[in-house]
Amino acid sequence: MKFLNHYFATKNLIPAIHIFVIYFFLLSQETISVENYPRDSRHRGILELNLYQIYPENRIGNGIYFNKKLLDSHPERMITNIKDINSTKSSVYLYRNKIGDLGLSIIKNKDDGEARFWNVDGEFYQYSNRSSGLQRVFRIFNNKINPLLPNVRTGRGLSISETHAVFYHIIDSQEMSIPNENGQEVKQRYYTFRLHVVNRNLEKIASIFNLSIKDTNYNLKLFWENEFSVSYKLSNGEKNIIDLREHTPKLF
């Protein structure tokens, strides 16, 4: 009531007597009444997550706040958690839609430049920042936000099968002198990749340390050949197949 009095008084929109008509009309509307948001063990009102707040808890259409300032809200989503993206000022939040499906979305800070965030497939998501070159892989697991290798700056290249996923990050970049077709020495940059394997039923991932992949192209495309093996093709056309059971047997 105080809010309505203050709002209309400052705006000089309608006579004071009309305030009481609007006030009693609003009280009769079930959609905004206090009784529409009862508190119990699953609905505590405001959910505090460090400097973030979710309000109201476990309600479709709720909002995520930072120091009580609204960051995002969606009429068909129930926001349940949030996690900052390392080395950025942006965040990723977990939500559940009206039919119960989980998803991730991003709250982008303008200071982070040209950032993109998208669903690759299933529970896997990719963050890519064109301004900083930062790339990160995210996953939903056990109803939680699961950043995969959160301190790695170049996590990307997701390839997903029914039971597993594989991605990589660049561990080294060097300029090397190699002879061209005329026998002249030319400088060429080579990138070294490390693969990481995910079993979609397990939380922990496995990194392959005993396999070195080098190429002049910084984009490595991975393809599933069967349920155990992935392939990649180098810039020179050479195709290689990796049996992941030989490197990460505990995930198969």
N, C-alpha and C positions, 0 to 999 in steps of 0.2 A: 504494500500500500504506500509506504514512504517513497519507494522508487517511482510509482505512478504519479504521486503528487509532485515530486521534484521534476520529473520529466515534462509533464504537461505545464507546470508552472513556468519553467524556463523557456519552453517553446511557445507559450501563450496560444495554444492550439484550440482548446475548448473550455467552456465554463466549468467551474469546480464541481457543480452538481452532476455533470456527466461522468466525472471520475467514479462516483459511487456506482453508477449504472454499469460501467465497464468492470469495476472491481468485482461486483457480485456475479457478473457474467463469467469472468475468468474462474472464479471459485467453482462454478458449476461444471466446468470442462474437465473431464476425467484425464485428458491427455497431459495436462500440466499440473494436476493436483499433487500435493505432497504424498498422498496415499499411493500414487502410481509408482513410487520408488521406495518401498519398504526396505528396512535394513534387516539383514540376518547374517549368518556365517559366510554366505557367498556374496552379499551385497553390503559392503561396509561404507558406502558413500564414496569417499575419496581414497584412492589407492596411491600411496606414496612410493615412488621408485627413485631414490636419491633426490635429484633436483626436479624430477618429473612427477606429474600427478595425472592419474587417469580418473575421470569423473563422468558419470557415475559408474562404479565398478560393475562389470558383467551385465552391461545393458547395450542393446543395439542402438547405434547413434551416439554413443558416448564420445568424449574428446580426450586428446592427449595435450597436456599443458607443460610448460617449462617456466618455473617460478611464477605459476598461476597465470601465464599468458597462453592462450589457445594456439596450438601449433597445427593441429589437423583434426578433422572429424568427418564422418561419412554416414549418411542416413541408413545405409545397409550393412554397416560394419560394427562389430564390437571389438574395440581395441583392448588387448590383454597384457601386452608387454612392450618394452622398447629397449634398444641397445645402440650405443654410439658406434659409429664406424671409426676405427682407429686412424689416427693421423688426419682426420677431417673434423669439420664442425657439423656434419650431418648425422642423421640417425636413421635406423631401420626399426619399424614397429611391426608387431605381430597382431593379426586380427582374425576374427571368425565371422563369416558372412551369415546371412539369414538361414541358409540350409546346412550350416555347420562346418563348411569347408574352411581350412586355415589358409592364410596367405600372408605375404610380407609386402610392405610398402615403405617408401622413403620419405623422410622430411629433409628436403635439401636446403642447406644454408647457402645464401647467395655468394658468400665469400669463398665457397668451394669451386666456383667456376662451372665449366660445362660437365656436369655429372649426369649419368644415366643409371637407371636401375630397372631390371626387367626379370621376368620369370623365364628361365631357360626351358625347364620341363619339370613337372611334378613339384617336388619340394625344394628344388634348386633354383637359386637366383644369382644374378651377376650384377656387380657394381663396377662401373667404369667411368673414370674421370679423364676427359680429354685434356684438361688444363694442366693437371698435375702428373698424369700418367699412371695414377693409382688404379689398381684393379683388384677386386676382392670377390670371393665366392661365399655365398650364404646358403644355409639349408635350414629347413624346419625339421626338428627331430624331437620326439616326445613332448610335443606342444611347446617347444622352446625355440628361440632364435639361436642358431648354431653357426657362428662364423667359422669357416674352414681356413685354418692357418691365418689368423687375424693380423699377424705382424708381417706377413709377406706382402710385398707391394705389387706383384705382377701375377696374382692368381687368376687364371682364366682357362679358356679352351675346354669347357665342360663337354663331355660326351657321355650319354646316359643310356644304360640298358635297363631291362626289367628288374634286375637284381643288384646292379653295381653302377658306379659312376667313376670317371677318371678325368683329371684335369692336370694342369701343369703350372709351373712358374719358372721364370728365367733366372738362373742362378749366376750367370756370367755373360759378359759381352766384351769381345776383344776384336781389335782391328789387326788383321794379318795380311802379310804379303804373299800372294800366290801367283804363279805364272798363268797368263792367258793363252789363248789359242795361237798367238804369235810368239810365245815364249817370253813375253815381257812381264816384268813383275808389276802387279797391280794390287792395290790395297782393297781388302774386302772385310766387312764386319761379320763376325760369326757369333751366334747366340747359342748358349748351352741351356738345355731344358731339364727339369726334374719332374717326374710324374708322381701323382698322388692318387691313391685308389680308395674308393668308398664302397663299403657294403651297405646297402640301403636299410638293412635291418640292425645295423650296429652304429654306435655313436662315434667310436674312434676311427680315424683314418690311418692309412699306411703310406709312407713316402718311400720311393724306390731310390736308394742311394748308390746302388751298384750298377746303374745303367746311365750312360751318358749319351745324350742326343744333341748333336750340333747341326746347325743349318744357318744359311745366310738370310733366311726369312724369319722374322721374329714372331710370325703367326704359325703355330704348329697345329695342324688339323688331325684330330684323332677319330678313328672310326672303329666300331665294334665289328669284328669278323665273326665271332660266335660268343657264347656265354662266358668264355675264359680269356679271349684274346682281343687285342686292339691293334690297329695298323696305323701307320703314318707314312706320308710320302715327302721326301726331301725336295729341295728346289731343283736338283738335277734329275728328278724323275724316279729316283730309287725308292722302292717301296719296302718297308720293313714291318714285320708282324711280331708282336710281343705276347708271349703266353704269360699272363699276369700271375698264374699259379706258381710259377718259378720264382717270382719276386715277393709275392704277398700271399703265401699259402694259407695263412690263418683267416683270410677274408673269403676263402672259397671252400 
